[in-house]
Amino acid sequence: MKFNIFAENFVGYRGYKIFAGAEVLLLELCKVLLRAGHEVRVIQIGTEAREFEYEGIQVRQICSPIPAALNKTGLTSRFHTNGFLLLKYLDHDVDHVHLHYFYNAFPFGSNGMTGTCHGIEWDCPDPYESFSLRSLRDRMSFWTMKRIAHYAIRHLGRIWANDQTLSKYVQSWAPQYRDKIWYIPNFVDLNFFNQEVRPNVGIVDRYDNRIKILVPKFHTRERGTDIAIEAFARVRTNEKAVLLLPGFSSHESVYQKLAYDLGVGDDVVFLGHQDHFEQMPGLYAASDIVLIPSRCREGTAFAALEAMACGKPIVTTNVGGLTDVVVDGWNGLVARPNAEDVAAKLSRMIQDAEIRSMMAKRAVEMAGSLYSKEMWEKRVREFFSIQQAL
């Protein structure tokens, strides 16, 4: 069979080979399809039109016709508009179309197509906590996203959701569509993320006698970077610790200023982009605690699964699919998405080495038994009705 996979981004996003979790997921999906003997082409959005090959995968890069200035108004977004490109750029002889972001089903999605939901996009509380032009813009954007999600759920044949939030939403909104939603949580690649990984020597040597808290997420408000820094400032006065922030951000200077304003600027370390497979395993291994302080838009985060596989206790928030992965008091501590509650859970984790050790052991067991790559591939094959290649 010939598969076309329509994606927002895949290879080369922001100049990096594979940028983040959604791209890792797409790469592994393509490998599953290739191993089963199928032909795969990924159609991605970029700044210039070109075609190339990446690890045996044909990639067609196209340019979005929507001006960036229009997107900034909030009246449109990549989810609202890129679906209009489907009919123009799909191969004419394609057998199956999969939308890596199921929102792109609008307006040409059909029952013969499938899609992936990486977590719902309208669960951010900020626009509803104040009244301003920006909050009105965001409310309009969220309203539009929800309507487009409804369209996708009605029209696509199946949707693979990597957390249970969408299933619960559909059950309450339109239960007649619940069988369309397949829960396929993300996986952890134990070949890269495990307890045998060598720690990042530079981090260990520089911060040897300090508790190292790793926040393996982009630096954005949605991912709770401000919550992490504010919570760290609350516990830093009593604990000898350092906050490590790998990743890309166009707002890094804002968060650096926040850290210095709170008196912890020298103890909050921005590490820049770290390659997912080459550098992140060593950072997990060098850390003592992993903090995932997201306030919205989370699936079964790769960061949580990778931390678990590396034997690290987690402090996270009760947002989206994070509670599918982290069971409060068992393999981590779960807080409400605010600095005060995150600080309380973080302080408890820092002060009690026995709890850290116990939760780390359970985390490793859960990662291997529930989120292995082999189990994920089996579920994906069932979703696409793919027979195991001989």
TAPEBEL-V344104 format. One record per pair of residues at least 12 apart in sequence whose C-alpha atoms are under 6 Angstrom apart, sorted by the first residue. I is the first residue (numbers start at 1). J is the second residue. D is the distance in Angstrom with one decimal. If there is no record, write none. Layout:
i->[I I]
j->[J J]
d->[D D]
This chain:
i->[1 1 2 2 2 2 3 3 3 4 4 4 5 5 5 5 6 6 6 6 7 7 7 8 8 9 9 10 36 40 41 41 42 43 43 43 44 45 45 45 46 46 46 47 48 49 49 49 74 74 79 79 83 83 83 97 98 98 98 99 100 100 101 102 102 102 103 105 110 110 111 111 111 112 113 113 114 114 114 114 115 116 116 116 117 118 118 119 119 119 120 121 122 123 124 158 159 159 160 160 161 161 161 162 162 162 162 162 162 163 163 163 163 185 186 187 187 187 188 188 188 189 193 193 193 193 194 194 195 198 199 199 199 200 200 200 204 210 210 211 212 212 212 212 213 213 213 213 214 214 214 215 215 215 218 218 219 222 222 223 224 224 224 227 230 231 231 235 242 243 244 245 245 245 246 246 246 246 247 247 248 248 289 289 290 291 291 291 292 293 293 295 296 298 298 299 299 300 300 308 308 308 309 309 311 311 312 313 313 313 313 314 315 315 315 316 317 317 317 317 318 330 331 331 331 332]
j->[38 95 38 39 94 95 40 96 97 41 42 97 42 97 98 99 42 43 99 100 43 44 100 44 45 44 45 23 389 57 58 59 59 59 60 61 61 61 62 63 61 62 63 63 63 61 62 63 137 141 103 104 104 105 106 113 113 114 115 115 115 116 116 115 116 117 149 152 155 156 155 156 157 157 156 157 156 157 158 159 159 159 160 161 161 162 299 297 298 299 297 297 142 296 296 180 180 181 181 182 182 183 184 183 184 185 186 299 300 185 299 300 321 300 300 371 372 373 305 306 372 373 281 306 309 310 309 310 310 282 282 285 286 282 283 286 286 240 241 241 241 242 287 288 243 244 289 290 244 290 291 245 291 292 247 248 249 295 296 294 293 294 295 339 339 339 343 347 267 268 269 269 270 271 270 271 272 273 272 273 272 273 312 313 314 314 315 316 316 316 317 337 319 320 321 320 321 321 322 363 364 367 364 367 360 364 360 332 356 359 360 332 332 333 334 334 334 335 336 337 336 359 359 362 363 359]
d->[5.1 5.9 6.0 4.7 5.2 5.1 4.9 5.0 5.9 5.0 5.9 4.9 4.7 5.9 4.8 5.8 5.9 4.8 4.9 5.9 6.0 4.9 5.1 5.4 5.4 5.2 5.8 5.2 5.1 6.0 4.6 5.6 4.8 5.9 4.8 5.8 4.9 5.6 5.1 5.6 5.8 5.7 5.3 5.7 5.8 5.2 4.6 5.9 5.3 5.7 5.5 5.9 4.3 5.9 5.4 5.1 5.8 4.8 5.4 4.4 5.8 5.1 5.4 4.4 5.2 5.8 5.7 5.3 5.1 5.2 5.4 4.5 4.1 5.7 5.5 5.8 5.7 5.7 5.0 5.7 4.8 5.5 4.7 5.8 4.6 5.8 5.5 5.7 5.3 4.6 5.9 5.5 5.0 5.7 5.0 4.7 6.0 5.0 6.0 4.8 6.0 5.1 5.9 5.8 4.9 4.2 5.9 5.8 6.0 5.8 5.1 5.5 4.7 6.0 5.9 4.8 5.5 5.2 5.8 5.8 5.8 5.9 5.7 5.8 5.9 5.7 5.1 4.3 4.7 5.8 4.4 4.6 4.5 4.6 5.6 5.7 6.0 5.4 4.9 4.4 5.9 5.2 4.9 5.2 4.9 6.0 4.9 5.7 4.8 4.8 5.9 5.3 5.0 5.9 5.3 5.9 5.2 5.5 5.6 4.0 5.0 4.5 5.6 4.9 5.7 4.6 4.4 6.0 5.0 4.8 5.0 5.9 4.8 5.8 6.0 4.6 5.2 6.0 5.0 4.2 5.7 5.1 5.9 5.5 4.9 5.8 4.9 5.9 4.6 5.3 5.5 5.3 5.9 5.0 5.8 5.7 4.2 4.6 5.6 4.6 5.3 5.9 4.8 5.4 4.7 5.3 4.9 5.5 5.6 5.6 4.7 4.6 5.7 4.8 5.9 5.0 5.2 4.7 5.4 5.4 5.8 5.9 4.3 5.5 5.0 5.9]
